[in-house]
Amino acid sequence: MSIIYLNGDFMPDTEAMISPLDRGFIFGDGVYEVIPVYNGHLFRISEHLRRLDNSLQGVRIPQPYSHEHWTGIMHQLVERNQGRNQSLYIQITRGVAKRDHAFPAKITPTVFAMSTPLEPLADKIRTSGISAVTLADNRWENCHLKTIALLPNILLRQQALDAGGSEAILIRNGEVTEGSASNLFMAKDSCIMTPPKGPRLLPGITRDLIVELAHENKLSISETNFTPDELAAADEIWLTSSTKEILPVTQLDGVAVNDGLPGPLWRQMTTLFQSYKESYSEPVA
């Protein structure tokens, strides 16, 4: 049993009740955010809350709380679930209303948050990496908004699993965008590349941190578009997310990436990322 937050109250997850007329249930009309917790610290909470603001603004749901109030809720959720490393999930929907595609005139957003344990990257992945397959990106045109309507992502991820991969890497108009639940990096000739931010991909918090760390440590990095052929010829491929951190892709569409093992730039960036995590402390409000 875990303790969750729902509409102003903390309670056991077994006691939570949400109306079946909630637009999140009926339409997938809502947004979400995922915040990792390391050693009891909310990791880059300001960046996550700014992205939540942008998602809410994009779907025209009013922000129910200030950042200070959100931070207080998150701290309480961490304390009540008693784990040093956690993954916090926030979901805000447009609330309960008569089923109608038009926005209701007055809304009371449904606000939900929960915690799950955050597991470290498996040793097998660190030593052998994961496999991925490329698929057509058939999602909508606003992938920069972190909405709960994730059925296209789910179908793409399942298609990758059915093909023996761990993740789908998506292609739109001849260019690679991101994974079904991750951002994408590739390295070629010691240069790291990642697609530029925009409506085609989610502005990942971990993605942005990798870019920051590369610049701070004088690693060559470029935010640029690249093609599936360029990806297939990469020396290294990585996938990043808040809960998976940096995943090395060692097989793409059934073919080994370079020598089929996690590469030296991945090992260097993973070391930099772990060092940043260990030294990180939350900014004082």
Secondary structure, DSSP 8 states (H G I E B T S, - for coil): --EEEETTEEEEGGG----TTBHHHHH--EEEEEEEEETTEETTHHHHHHHHHHHHHHHT----S-HHHHHHHHHHHHHHHT-SSEEEEEEEE--B--S-SS--SS---EEEEEEEE-----HHHHHH-EEEEEEE--S-S-TTS-BS--HHHHHHHHHHHHTT-SEEEEEETTEEEEETTBEEEEEETTEEEE---BTTB---HHHHHHHHHHHHTT--EEE----HHHHHT-SEEEEEETTTEEEEEEEETTEESTTSS--HHHHHHHHHHHHHHHH------
